[in-house]
Amino acid sequence: MGAIAPLPLPLAIAQNAPAQRPNQPLTLRSDVQEANAVTGVVTARGNVQINYPARQIQATSAQAQYYSRERRIVLSGDVYVLQEGNSMRAETITYLVDEGRFVALPEDQRQVESIYIVPDPNAPVATTTPVSTTEESSEESSDFNPKPEFKTPISP
């Protein structure tokens, strides 16, 4: 398979800098897996789960193929990718390992959906605290945090 040709369908491309350390493990779980030593292609089918901590990537799909010679992963069938809080849903997503780049294609007559965390340095920060009239409500309000700290999900 050569380069990805331009298509008239909606296309989403997201980039992230490649990891600096070589030989980082990628865990692939699925119902069935096949590896072809001649072609260097690993195919996983059924309930595919990928965890790639070096790039903070977690993904699920119906099928995944890893082309070891091209260092490319092609996920297909109800694909969901999560990376550093950003997410992407599509019918097919190709991840180019060396470039740290995703290319997403939708199902026919559909669109790709991406959700990105966009930091806003100019966002207002709440500096006032609610005034309580009783001691009991004061205790309750001290536990309330309108802007909780979000944590990275931990995979099993």
GUGUTOR-893979 format. One record per atom (N, C-alpha, C): atom name; residue in one letter; residue number from 1; z, x, y. Coordinates in steps of 0.001 Angstrom, whole numbers, plus 500000, padded with zeros to 6 digits. Layout:
<atoms>
  site  code  pos       w       u       v
    CA     A  NUM       Z       X       Y
...
</atoms>
This chain:
<atoms>
  site  code  pos       w       u       v
     N     M    1  500000  500841  498826
    CA     M    1  500000  500000  500000
     C     M    1  500000  500882  501231
     N     G    2  499125  500592  502164
    CA     G    2  498999  501391  503376
     C     G    2  499893  500879  504474
     N     A    3  499441  501103  505692
    CA     A    3  500216  500659  506849
     C     A    3  500217  499134  506925
     N     I    4  501178  498599  507598
    CA     I    4  501284  497160  507754
     C     I    4  500291  496738  508835
     N     A    5  499347  495884  508452
    CA     A    5  498301  495440  509371
     C     A    5  498843  494386  510316
     N     P    6  498321  494338  511549
    CA     P    6  498748  493289  512467
     C     P    6  498358  491917  511918
     N     L    7  499237  490953  512051
    CA     L    7  498993  489607  511566
     C     L    7  499099  488622  512707
     N     P    8  498424  487485  512601
    CA     P    8  498551  486479  513646
     C     P    8  499889  485748  513592
     N     L    9  500711  486014  512581
    CA     L    9  502007  485367  512445
     C     L    9  503030  486047  513343
     N     P   10  504119  485354  513676
    CA     P   10  505176  485991  514452
     C     P   10  505735  487185  513688
     N     L   11  506057  488242  514404
    CA     L   11  506516  489486  513796
     C     L   11  507722  489983  514574
     N     A   12  508744  490430  513865
    CA     A   12  509914  490988  514536
     C     A   12  510113  492409  514066
     N     I   13  510389  493300  514988
    CA     I   13  510622  494696  514651
     C     I   13  511917  495108  515327
     N     A   14  512834  495673  514548
    CA     A   14  514095  496164  515085
     C     A   14  514234  497622  514697
     N     Q   15  514794  498422  515577
    CA     Q   15  514941  499830  515270
     C     Q   15  516382  500251  515393
     N     N   16  516726  501255  514566
    CA     N   16  518035  501873  514638
     C     N   16  517841  503334  514268
     N     A   17  518521  504226  514916
    CA     A   17  518348  505654  514635
     C     A   17  518731  505964  513191
     N     P   18  517947  506824  512522
    CA     P   18  518269  507192  511140
     C     P   18  519600  507932  511055
     N     A   19  520222  507842  509906
    CA     A   19  521490  508536  509675
     C     A   19  521264  510044  509726
     N     Q   20  522268  510772  510134
    CA     Q   20  522139  512212  510281
     C     Q   20  522410  512972  508982
     N     R   21  523129  512357  508045
    CA     R   21  523478  513060  506812
     C     R   21  522513  512671  505695
     N     P   22  521976  513670  504971
    CA     P   22  521063  513358  503864
     C     P   22  521822  512889  502620
     N     N   23  521071  512280  501705
    CA     N   23  521590  511891  500391
     C     N   23  522787  510943  500427
     N     Q   24  522694  509914  501239
    CA     Q   24  523741  508905  501294
     C     Q   24  523411  507806  500292
     N     P   25  524406  507318  499530
    CA     P   25  524138  506317  498491
     C     P   25  523799  504939  499054
     N     L   26  522933  504254  498330
    CA     L   26  522579  502871  498596
     C     L   26  522875  502128  497305
     N     T   27  523686  501076  497366
    CA     T   27  524033  500307  496175
     C     T   27  523133  499088  496091
     N     L   28  522538  498888  494927
    CA     L   28  521621  497779  494680
     C     L   28  522161  496975  493505
     N     R   29  522434  495684  493741
    CA     R   29  522910  494793  492677
     C     R   29  521909  493661  492517
     N     S   30  521650  493247  491274
    CA     S   30  520739  492130  491023
     C     S   30  520885  491683  489582
     N     D   31  520229  490558  489256
    CA     D   31  520265  490055  487888
     C     D   31  519473  490963  486945
     N     V   32  518321  491468  487417
    CA     V   32  517448  492318  486597
     C     V   32  516939  493463  487453
     N     Q   33  516861  494669  486878
    CA     Q   33  516294  495806  487587
     C     Q   33  515372  496580  486653
     N     E   34  514278  497068  487216
    CA     E   34  513324  497893  486478
     C     E   34  513015  499112  487322
     N     A   35  512874  500272  486681
    CA     A   35  512488  501490  487384
     C     A   35  511286  502086  486676
     N     N   36  510260  502422  487445
    CA     N   36  509053  503018  486890
     C     N   36  509023  504485  487309
     N     A   37  509229  505388  486345
    CA     A   37  509271  506814  486632
     C     A   37  507909  507352  487058
     N     V   38  506832  506719  486635
    CA     V   38  505489  507169  486983
     C     V   38  505171  506853  488447
     N     T   39  505447  505620  488878
    CA     T   39  505124  505209  490249
     C     T   39  506266  505481  491229
     N     G   40  507478  505647  490719
    CA     G   40  508637  505849  491584
     C     G   40  509115  504572  492244
     N     V   41  508754  503409  491656
    CA     V   41  509133  502119  492239
     C     V   41  510284  501513  491435
     N     V   42  511332  501100  492137
    CA     V   42  512459  500387  491531
     C     V   42  512349  498942  492000
     N     T   43  512367  497996  491043
    CA     T   43  512266  496576  491366
     C     T   43  513536  495874  490911
     N     A   44  514118  495086  491803
    CA     A   44  515308  494296  491500
     C     A   44  514952  492837  491740
     N     R   45  515352  491958  490805
    CA     R   45  515047  490528  490931
     C     R   45  516296  489695  490674
     N     G   46  516410  488611  491431
    CA     G   46  517482  487642  491219
     C     G   46  518780  488047  491876
     N     N   47  519206  487285  492868
    CA     N   47  520492  487504  493541
     C     N   47  520659  488955  493996
     N     V   48  519669  489483  494656
    CA     V   48  519684  490881  495091
     C     V   48  520675  491065  496235
     N     Q   49  521482  492114  496104
    CA     Q   49  522434  492494  497148
     C     Q   49  522285  493990  497377
     N     I   50  522159  494370  498635
    CA     I   50  522042  495782  498987
     C     I   50  523168  496129  499935
     N     N   51  523800  497262  499692
    CA     N   51  524823  497794  500576
     C     N   51  524471  499252  500844
     N     Y   52  524229  499586  502107
    CA     Y   52  523835  500927  502516
     C     Y   52  524766  501351  503657
     N     P   53  525972  501828  503304
    CA     P   53  526980  502137  504325
     C     P   53  526553  503201  505338
     N     A   54  525711  504144  504939
    CA     A   54  525290  505192  505870
     C     A   54  524574  504620  507075
     N     R   55  523904  503489  506899
    CA     R   55  523196  502829  507999
     C     R   55  523855  501508  508381
     N     Q   56  524999  501223  507807
    CA     Q   56  525739  499981  508048
     C     Q   56  524853  498767  507804
     N     I   57  524119  498798  506674
    CA     I   57  523215  497704  506323
     C     I   57  523740  496976  505099
     N     Q   58  523739  495649  505183
    CA     Q   58  523990  494779  504045
     C     Q   58  522846  493785  504024
     N     A   59  522329  493492  502822
    CA     A   59  521186  492579  502743
     C     A   59  521245  491775  501453
     N     T   60  520645  490585  501510
    CA     T   60  520475  489761  500314
     C     T   60  519047  489250  500302
     N     S   61  518519  489030  499080
    CA     S   61  517167  488501  498927
     C     S   61  516963  488076  497483
     N     A   62  515805  487490  497207
    CA     A   62  515458  487107  495840
     C     A   62  514915  488315  495077
     N     Q   63  514230  489217  495794
    CA     Q   63  513645  490402  495148
     C     Q   63  513667  491574  496119
     N     A   64  513775  492778  495577
    CA     A   64  513682  493989  496386
     C     A   64  512912  495035  495603
     N     Q   65  512072  495760  496319
    CA     Q   65  511370  496876  495707
     C     Q   65  511601  498101  496572
     N     Y   66  512025  499188  495916
    CA     Y   66  512234  500453  496612
     C     Y   66  511119  501391  496188
     N     Y   67  510309  501794  497157
    CA     Y   67  509215  502721  496916
     C     Y   67  509738  504111  497291
     N     S   68  510197  504846  496288
    CA     S   68  510893  506102  496541
     C     S   68  510002  507151  497191
     N     R   69  508722  507179  496863
    CA     R   69  507822  508176  497449
     C     R   69  507565  507919  498928
     N     E   70  507447  506643  499296
    CA     E   70  507231  506295  500705
     C     E   70  508542  506086  501448
     N     R   71  509656  506052  500709
    CA     R   71  510982  505785  501262
     C     R   71  510942  504498  502075
     N     R   72  510563  503424  501357
    CA     R   72  510387  502096  501950
     C     R   72  511012  501076  501016
     N     I   73  511727  500102  501586
    CA     I   73  512329  499012  500818
     C     I   73  511686  497717  501295
     N     V   74  511156  496937  500344
    CA     V   74  510556  495652  500680
     C     V   74  511412  494553  500061
     N     L   75  512027  493750  500903
    CA     L   75  512852  492623  500466
     C     L   75  512025  491359  500621
     N     S   76  512070  490480  499632
    CA     S   76  511297  489242  499740
     C     S   76  512066  488067  499161
     N     G   77  511783  486893  499716
    CA     G   77  512420  485666  499252
     C     G   77  513755  485422  499902
     N     D   78  513782  484595  500954
    CA     D   78  515012  484215  501646
     C     D   78  515856  485444  501996
     N     V   79  515288  486338  502766
    CA     V   79  515916  487618  503092
     C     V   79  516886  487459  504261
     N     Y   80  518049  488079  504119
    CA     Y   80  519044  488140  505185
     C     Y   80  519522  489582  505277
     N     V   81  519441  490173  506470
    CA     V   81  519891  491538  506689
     C     V   81  520930  491526  507801
     N     L   82  522030  492252  507581
    CA     L   82  523094  492387  508567
     C     L   82  523299  493871  508825
     N     Q   83  523250  494255  510106
    CA     Q   83  523480  495653  510479
     C     Q   83  524248  495681  511787
     N     E   84  525446  496223  511735
    CA     E   84  526298  496377  512915
     C     E   84  526444  495081  513710
     N     G   85  526601  493964  513016
    CA     G   85  526778  492678  513676
     C     G   85  525476  491982  514034
     N     N   86  524365  492704  514021
    CA     N   86  523047  492117  514271
     C     N   86  522507  491601  512945
     N     S   87  521759  490492  512981
    CA     S   87  521240  489941  511735
     C     S   87  519792  489504  511895
     N     M   88  519119  489417  510744
    CA     M   88  517719  489006  510718
     C     M   88  517490  488186  509457
     N     R   89  516765  487070  509611
    CA     R   89  516360  486226  508486
     C     R   89  514848  486119  508498
     N     A   90  514243  486265  507302
    CA     A   90  512787  486163  507186
     C     A   90  512437  485973  505722
     N     E   91  511171  485720  505455
    CA     E   91  510696  485612  504079
     C     E   91  510511  487002  503482
     N     T   92  510034  487950  504293
    CA     T   92  509846  489334  503840
     C     T   92  510302  490281  504939
     N     I   93  511100  491256  504569
    CA     I   93  511512  492299  505516
     C     I   93  511285  493641  504844
     N     T   94  510578  494513  505548
    CA     T   94  510348  495872  505070
     C     T   94  511225  496798  505888
     N     Y   95  511957  497684  505198
    CA     Y   95  512798  498664  505877
     C     Y   95  512212  500044  505631
     N     L   96  511812  500715  506698
    CA     L   96  511267  502061  506622
     C     L   96  512429  503028  506818
     N     V   97  512878  503625  505720
    CA     V   97  514118  504397  505700
     C     V   97  514094  505555  506693
     N     D   98  513027  506369  506671
    CA     D   98  512991  507543  507546
     C     D   98  512941  507192  509023
     N     E   99  512343  506059  509353
    CA     E   99  512248  505632  510748
     C     E   99  513429  504775  511167
     N     G  100  514191  504247  510191
    CA     G  100  515292  503342  510518
     C     G  100  514767  502071  511167
     N     R  101  513618  501584  510684
    CA     R  101  512937  500452  511325
     C     R  101  512736  499304  510354
     N     F  102  512950  498078  510845
    CA     F  102  512716  496862  510083
     C     F  102  511438  496193  510591
     N     V  103  510648  495653  509667
    CA     V  103  509488  494841  510020
     C     V  103  509656  493533  509256
     N     A  104  509742  492421  509970
    CA     A  104  510027  491121  509358
     C     A  104  508844  490178  509508
     N     L  105  508523  489488  508413
    CA     L  105  507447  488504  508411
     C     L  105  507998  487165  507937
     N     P  106  507585  486073  508575
    CA     P  106  508103  484755  508197
     C     P  106  507295  484135  507061
     N     E  107  507806  483022  506557
    CA     E  107  507058  482170  505652
     C     E  107  505925  481534  506452
     N     D  108  504881  481030  505773
    CA     D  108  503789  480358  506476
     C     D  108  504338  479241  507368
     N     Q  109  503813  479171  508568
    CA     Q  109  504172  478138  509536
     C     Q  109  505657  478174  509944
     N     R  110  506323  479285  509735
    CA     R  110  507737  479427  510115
     C     R  110  507884  480609  511070
     N     Q  111  509115  480910  511440
    CA     Q  111  509399  482042  512312
     C     Q  111  510484  482917  511721
     N     V  112  510559  484128  512201
    CA     V  112  511641  485052  511879
     C     V  112  512789  484727  512833
     N     E  113  514026  484831  512344
    CA     E  113  515190  484621  513213
     C     E  113  516002  485903  513265
     N     S  114  516285  486371  514458
    CA     S  114  517124  487546  514654
     C     S  114  518239  487195  515617
     N     I  115  519418  487705  515343
    CA     I  115  520557  487531  516231
     C     I  115  521081  488928  516547
     N     Y  116  521057  489272  517832
    CA     Y  116  521474  490594  518271
     C     Y  116  522713  490505  519137
     N     I  117  523619  491434  518946
    CA     I  117  524791  491565  519803
     C     I  117  524324  492359  521015
     N     V  118  524384  491739  522189
    CA     V  118  523927  492389  523406
     C     V  118  525139  492646  524290
     N     P  119  525548  493905  524424
    CA     P  119  526695  494195  525274
     C     P  119  526354  493912  526735
     N     D  120  527282  493316  527445
    CA     D  120  527077  493007  528852
     C     D  120  528188  493665  529655
     N     P  121  527895  494799  530274
    CA     P  121  528943  495502  531025
     C     P  121  529397  494735  532260
     N     N  122  528603  493739  532688
    CA     N  122  528959  492965  533876
     C     N  122  529627  491635  533548
     N     A  123  529924  491394  532274
    CA     A  123  530551  490131  531884
     C     A  123  531955  490049  532480
     N     P  124  532314  488874  533005
    CA     P  124  533663  488727  533572
     C     P  124  534717  488765  532470
     N     V  125  535849  489336  532804
    CA     V  125  536962  489422  531867
     C     V  125  538084  488547  532405
     N     A  126  538644  487683  531565
    CA     A  126  539731  486799  531984
     C     A  126  540964  487629  532295
     N     T  127  541524  487433  533476
    CA     T  127  542715  488187  533865
     C     T  127  543908  487292  534104
     N     T  128  543709  485979  534039
    CA     T  128  544824  485067  534273
     C     T  128  545383  484590  532949
     N     T  129  546652  484272  532934
    CA     T  129  547294  483719  531749
     C     T  129  547774  482325  532090
     N     P  130  547739  481426  531108
    CA     P  130  548187  480060  531393
     C     P  130  549672  480030  531740
     N     V  131  550035  479155  532657
    CA     V  131  551427  478991  533049
     C     V  131  552055  477978  532110
     N     S  132  553181  478359  531486
    CA     S  132  553837  477438  530556
     C     S  132  555044  476816  531240
     N     T  133  555335  475598  530813
    CA     T  133  556464  474887  531421
     C     T  133  557692  474919  530528
     N     T  134  557504  475246  529250
    CA     T  134  558657  475321  528359
     C     T  134  558636  476639  527619
     N     E  135  559782  476992  527084
    CA     E  135  559901  478235  526332
     C     E  135  559047  478174  525072
     N     E  136  558998  476996  524414
    CA     E  136  558243  476848  523166
     C     E  136  556744  477061  523410
     N     S  137  556186  476462  524464
    CA     S  137  554761  476633  524722
     C     S  137  554456  478059  525147
     N     S  138  555412  478752  525732
    CA     S  138  555217  480146  526109
     C     S  138  555018  481008  524870
     N     E  139  555793  480748  523808
    CA     E  139  555635  481506  522564
     C     E  139  554266  481257  521958
     N     E  140  553799  480020  521973
    CA     E  140  552496  479695  521407
     C     E  140  551382  480374  522181
     N     S  141  551455  480365  523526
    CA     S  141  550372  480939  524318
     C     S  141  550314  482456  524189
     N     S  142  551419  483119  523900
    CA     S  142  551387  484575  523769
     C     S  142  550624  485011  522522
     N     D  143  550495  484143  521515
    CA     D  143  549743  484476  520308
     C     D  143  548248  484213  520479
     N     F  144  547880  483481  521481
    CA     F  144  546481  483120  521679
     C     F  144  545730  484259  522358
     N     N  145  544591  484638  521756
    CA     N  145  543756  485681  522333
     C     N  145  542345  485113  522463
     N     P  146  541875  484804  523667
    CA     P  146  540563  484177  523821
     C     P  146  539404  485104  523467
     N     K  147  539647  486381  523371
    CA     K  147  538578  487330  523039
     C     K  147  539071  488206  521883
     N     P  148  539042  487688  520640
    CA     P  148  539566  488466  519510
     C     P  148  538694  489670  519216
     N     E  149  539270  490665  518583
    CA     E  149  538517  491847  518179
     C     E  149  537763  491517  516904
     N     F  150  536455  491752  516890
    CA     F  150  535656  491491  515707
     C     F  150  535638  492721  514833
     N     K  151  535782  492502  513547
    CA     K  151  535826  493598  512582
     C     K  151  534548  493577  511744
     N     T  152  534143  494760  511286
    CA     T  152  532978  494870  510414
     C     T  152  533327  494297  509046
     N     P  153  532439  493447  508474
    CA     P  153  532731  492876  507162
     C     P  153  532804  493973  506096
     N     I  154  533705  493795  505167
    CA     I  154  533868  494750  504073
     C     I  154  533255  494132  502833
     N     S  155  532314  494841  502244
    CA     S  155  531677  494296  501032
     C     S  155  532490  494688  499815
     N     P  156  532374  493878  498721
    CA     P  156  533159  494171  497498
     C     P  156  532709  495433  496829
</atoms>
